[in-house]
Amino acid sequence: MQSQNHRSGFVNIVGNPNVGKSTLMNRLVGEKISIITAKAQTTRHRIIGIVNDPAYQVVYSDTPGVLQPNYKLQEQMLNFSLSALQDADVLLYVTDVVEKIDKNDNFLSKVQQLDMPVLLLINKIDQTDQTTLEKMVVQWSTLLPKAEIYPISALNNFAIERIQKRILELLPESPPYFEKDALTDKPARFFVAEIIREKALLLYQKEIPYSIEVGVEEFKEENDIIRIRAIILVERDTQKGIVIGHKGEALKKLGTMARKDIERFFEKKIFLQLYVKVEKDWRNRDNMLKTFGYKLD
C-alpha cells in the first residue's frame, strides 16, 4: 500500500564528460543502467533509472556529458543535457577534482539561473588532498552560492548514502510517475544495444567507437534462451574491416564479451548474432538519428 505522504520526483544528473556521472547513476539506482568506460561521450542518451520504495519513487536521469557539438549527433546529445535542466525536481551537478572549474561556462551559467535544489557533487576526491579540496569547495560555493556541496567518490561508494538521504528530503510529495516495479523507461533492446556499444568502446581504438551505433533487429525470448540479432553500423568501409578484424577475430571477441554481459543483465542464456554494415555519415543524418532515438520531439 502507498504511504500517506508519498514522495516522488525527477533527479537529473548533469555535468561535463568523464566526471563520473554514469558511475554515480549506477550507484544511486543500485543496478548497472548506464554504460561506463574511460572514454568521453560514452553516454549518448538520457537514461532513466527508477528507485522504488513504499514511501517514495526516485526517477534518476543520466545525461550525456556537456560538450561543444561537432556534428548533429552531438547536438542531440547536448539537447538531452539541456532538457535535464527543465524538468528536474532536484539537480545533481557533477564535477570532479581534475577538471577545470570554468570548463563549460555556458552550461554553468544556465545552472546558475535555476530555481530548484542543486546538489553540487565533487567526485573522485580520492585523487586529491584535503587542502586542494577545501579550495575547490570555496570556488564552487562562489560560482553556485545556492547549491549544497558534497565531496564524493562514486567509484568507492563514499558519501553516496548521504546524497540519497538528502534527495529524499528534497523530493516533493507526489504519487509515483511510473509503475512501482519499473526499473527504467527504456525497452530491453535498448540495453542490449548499449552493452554491445560499451564493448566496442573498450575494444576499438581512436575514432572507431564514436563512429559506431548498434541496432537490435531481432529479440526473441524463448523459455530458456533469448535470441538476438544486432547490427553494428560504421561510417566507412575501412572501419568495417577494423570492427570485423582479421578472419573475424575482433567481431567474435566483441560478441563473446557482449553476450556474457547480456546474460548477466537478463539472467538468461543468450544467442547473439552480430553483423557489420556501413552507413555513410550516419551521425549527421536526421533520419538515422531519429531511427536510433536521438531526435527530441
Secondary structure as the mmCIF struct_conf table of DSSP 4:
data_model
#
loop_
_struct_conf.conf_type_id
_struct_conf.id
_struct_conf.beg_label_comp_id
_struct_conf.beg_label_asym_id
_struct_conf.beg_label_seq_id
_struct_conf.end_label_comp_id
_struct_conf.end_label_asym_id
_struct_conf.end_label_seq_id
TURN_TY1_P TURN_TY1_P1 GLN A 4 ASN A 5
STRN STRN1 ARG A 7 GLY A 15
BEND BEND1 ASN A 16 ASN A 16
TURN_TY1_P TURN_TY1_P2 PRO A 17 ASN A 18
BEND BEND2 VAL A 19 GLY A 20
HELX_RH_AL_P HELX_RH_AL_P1 LYS A 21 VAL A 29
TURN_TY1_P TURN_TY1_P3 GLY A 30 GLY A 30
BEND BEND3 GLU A 31 GLU A 31
BEND BEND4 SER A 34 SER A 34
BEND BEND5 ALA A 38 LYS A 39
TURN_TY1_P TURN_TY1_P4 ALA A 40 GLN A 41
BEND BEND6 HIS A 45 HIS A 45
STRN STRN2 ILE A 47 ASP A 53
TURN_TY1_P TURN_TY1_P5 PRO A 54 ALA A 55
STRN STRN3 TYR A 56 ASP A 62
HELX_LH_PP_P HELX_LH_PP_P1 PRO A 64 VAL A 66
BEND BEND7 ASN A 70 TYR A 71
HELX_RH_AL_P HELX_RH_AL_P2 LYS A 72 SER A 83
TURN_TY1_P TURN_TY1_P6 ALA A 84 GLN A 86
BEND BEND8 ASP A 87 ASP A 87
BEND BEND9 ASP A 89 ASP A 89
STRN STRN4 VAL A 90 ASP A 96
BEND BEND10 VAL A 97 GLU A 99
TURN_TY1_P TURN_TY1_P7 ILE A 101 ASN A 104
HELX_RH_AL_P HELX_RH_AL_P3 ASP A 105 GLN A 112
TURN_TY1_P TURN_TY1_P8 GLN A 113 GLN A 113
BEND BEND11 MET A 116 MET A 116
STRN STRN5 VAL A 118 ASN A 123
HELX_RH_3T_P HELX_RH_3T_P1 ILE A 125 GLN A 127
BEND BEND12 THR A 128 THR A 128
HELX_RH_AL_P HELX_RH_AL_P4 GLN A 130 LEU A 143
BEND BEND13 LEU A 144 LEU A 144
TURN_TY1_P TURN_TY1_P9 PRO A 145 LYS A 146
BEND BEND14 ALA A 147 ALA A 147
STRN STRN6 GLU A 148 PRO A 151
STRN STRN7 SER A 153 SER A 153
TURN_TY1_P TURN_TY1_P10 ALA A 154 ASN A 157
STRN STRN8 PHE A 158 PHE A 158
BEND BEND15 ALA A 159 ALA A 159
HELX_RH_AL_P HELX_RH_AL_P5 ILE A 160 LEU A 170
BEND BEND16 LEU A 171 LEU A 171
HELX_LH_PP_P HELX_LH_PP_P2 PRO A 172 PRO A 172
STRN STRN9 GLU A 173 GLU A 173
BEND BEND17 TYR A 177 PHE A 178
TURN_TY1_P TURN_TY1_P11 LYS A 180 ASP A 181
BEND BEND18 ASP A 185 LYS A 186
HELX_RH_AL_P HELX_RH_AL_P6 ALA A 188 LEU A 203
BEND BEND19 TYR A 204 TYR A 204
TURN_TY1_P TURN_TY1_P12 LYS A 206 GLU A 207
HELX_RH_AL_P HELX_RH_AL_P7 ILE A 208 SER A 211
STRN STRN10 GLU A 213 GLU A 221
BEND BEND20 ASN A 223 ASP A 224
STRN STRN11 ILE A 225 VAL A 234
BEND BEND21 GLU A 235 ARG A 236
HELX_RH_AL_P HELX_RH_AL_P8 ASP A 237 ILE A 244
HELX_RH_3T_P HELX_RH_3T_P2 HIS A 246 GLY A 248
HELX_RH_AL_P HELX_RH_AL_P9 GLU A 249 PHE A 266
TURN_TY1_P TURN_TY1_P13 GLU A 267 GLU A 267
BEND BEND22 LYS A 268 LYS A 268
STRN STRN12 LYS A 269 VAL A 278
TURN_TY1_P TURN_TY1_P14 LYS A 280 ASP A 281
HELX_RH_3T_P HELX_RH_3T_P3 TRP A 282 ASN A 284
HELX_RH_AL_P HELX_RH_AL_P10 ASP A 286 THR A 291
TURN_TY1_P TURN_TY1_P15 PHE A 292 GLY A 293
#
